[in-house]
Amino acid sequence: MRKTVILFDLDGTLIDSTEAILKCFDDSFTYFGLPTPHEEDIKALIGHPLDFMYAHLGVPQERVWDFVDVYKQHYRKRSKPMTKFLPFAKEAIEEAATFARLGVVTTKTGEYSEILLEHMGVMHYFEVLVGREHVTHPKPHPEPVLKALHQMDVQHKESVWMIGDTCLDMVSAADAGISGVGVLSGYGKKEELERCSKFLQNDALSAIKLIKSFKKKLKLSHNNLKL
């Protein structure tokens, strides 16, 4: 049997960096002398790339990348002390590593994401990390998922899963030809995830247990065929 491959989203799936994100948005708007948008408006856009977020928060297109640059300057300093694991997330990574190959597919900057996961002591579990700067088209486009699978030299997609907290993750997975499990631990609304995901769990650990149960059923079926 082919080994299971599991790709994780980061924000809202494994980590909670809401405090850092909100503070860095405040830093950038303050730097340019503009009022910071309401927290709920910012949080509603988390999961999208930064340029998309700023554009949808009213920043003129010609100024978007100036804001992104300021955000990143502050995020370098704020990400480590202001980010924590979501409940059961570290356990999910550890459990997944016992039976699957792991990767990360995120719209966060890959460089900072890797540094952050190293700081949190879990980067060694992941074979690949695909971030915003590694692709032309971020999620919900399938390119980030396909790039991760290419880097992992995955030839068959039957046992490949994506775990994420928004429809961006689920659509990216579906269009890349893999299965997705939506989790309710992050920023996506339940009613939205129910529309875009066949499988829905409370958190990453529950998602891993679901995937593991499918693996066991597939193994039993495989063994029965051999008999």
N, C-alpha and C positions, 0 to 999 in steps of 0.2 A: 504493500500500500504506500501511496505517496504521502510524505509528511505534510501535515497541516501548516499553512502559512497564515499568520494573522498580522494585519496592519492596523495600527492604532492612530487615531487622531490624538491631539494633545489637549488643548484648552477645552474644559468641560467633559472630557473623557477620562484623562489620567490626572491632569493637574488643574488647580484653581489659581490662576494668575490674575483674577479680576481686579484685585487691589492695585497691582502693578500697571495693568492696562489703563484703568481709569486715571491713575495718577499721571501716567505718561501723556495721556490725551490732555489732561489739565495743564501739564508742563508746556506742551506744544502750543495750545491756544493762548496761554498766558504769555509765552515768549513773543508771539506775534500781536499781542495786545488785543485779543478778541475774547469774548465771553465763552466759557467752556459749555458745551451742550449738556443737557440733562443726562445724568448717569444712565437712566433707563434707555435713552436713545442710543447711547454708545453700546450698552450691553446687548441691545437687540441686533447689533451688527457684528458682534464678535463671532469669529469663524470665517468671515470674509477677509481678504487681504487688506492691509492698511490703506492702500491708495483708494480702494473701493469705499472703505469706511469713511475716510475724510471727505471724499466727493459726496457721499450721501449725508454727511453732516453739514453740508453747505459750503465747503471750501472750494473756491474756483479751481477748475481743472489745472490751470497754469501754476497754481500754488501748492497743489497736492503733495508733490514730492519734496517741497521745502518742509512741509509739516511732517512728512514721513521721516525725513532725515533728523529733525529735532527729536521726534518720538524715539528713534533708535538710539540716539545719544544718551537719552535718559534711561531707556530700558536696559542698557548695558549695566547700569548701576543699581537699578531697582529690582530687576527680575529675581535674583537669588533670594534676597531677604523677604520679598513680597509674594513668593510663590510656594504653594504647598500641594501635597498629594490630595486628591479627592479621597473620600472614604473608600477603603478596600482596593484602591488603585494599585498600590505597590504589591499587594497580595495577588491581584489579577495578573500583573506582569510576571511575578515569580511562578504562579501556577501555569500560565500559558507557556513559559519557557520549558516546562517539563515534557511537553508533547508537541510543540510547534516552533517553527522559525518565525522570528518577529521583526517587524519594521515599523517605522513611524512615517505618516504622511500628514503634513500640517501646512497651513497657510501662514504660520509664523516664519520668521527668518530662520533658516536652517542652522546658520552659524550659532546664533544665540540659543536656539533650542538644544543643540548638542552640548553646549557649555552648561546649560541649565540641568540637563539630564545627567551629565557627569557629576555636577555638584550634588544632585539628589541621589547619586549612587546607583543608577539603573541603566546608564547608557550602554554598558557592556552586554546587556540582554538583546540589543537590537543590531541586526546586520546592516540595516540601511536607515537613513533619515532623509526624507525628501521634503525640503522647505520651499518657501516662496521663490527664492532666487534660483532654484534649480529647474524651474519650468517656465514655459511661456504662458501657459493657460492653467491657472490654479483651480482647485475644486470650486464648483461642481463638475468641471471638465474632467474627463478620465485620465488626462495626461499624467498627473502626479502618481496615481495608482499604477498605471502602466510603466512608468519610469522605475518605480520601486520594484516591481516584478521583474523588469529587465535587469536591474542591478543585482537582483537575487537569483537570476538565471532560472526563473520559474517558467517551465514549459507548458504546464497544464494547470487549469484554473478551478478544477472541481473541488479542491480542498483549500481554497483561498478565501479569507474573510476580511472584511473591514469593520472595525468598531468605531462608532462616532456618535456625537450628540446632536448633530444637525442634519437636515436634508442635503446640505452640501456634500457631506460624507456619503450618504446613502445613494445619491444620484451619481456621484463620481464612481462609486463601487459598481453600481448596476451597469453603467455605460462602459465600464472596463471589463464587464463580464464576470464579476465575482459576487459573492454573497455579502450582505451587510447586516449588522445588528445595531439598531439604534439604542442609545442609552439615555435615561432621563436625568442623569447627574449634572447636565450642563445647561446650555443656552437654548436648545430647541424646545419648542412647545410640544406637549404630548400629542395634541390633535394633528399637528403638522407631521410629526414623526410617524404617526399611524398611517398617514397617507403615502409616505415615501419609503417605508420600511416594512418588510414582511415580518421581521422579528424585532421585538422591543423588550428591553430589560431595564431594571432600575439602575444598574451601575456596571462598571467594566468587569468586575468579578463574576457577577451573574451572567454576563455575556460569555465569558470564558467557559463557565460551567455548561452553558447551553451548547456551545461549539464542541466541547468535549463529549457531551452526550450524543451529538450527531456523529462524531468520530467513532464512538463505541458501537453505535447502531450500524455504521458502514462497515466496521471491522467484522461484526457478527454476520452481516449479509455476505461479505467476502468469504468468510470461513465456510458458510453454508454452501456457497457455490462450489467451493473446492471439494466439499464432501459429495 
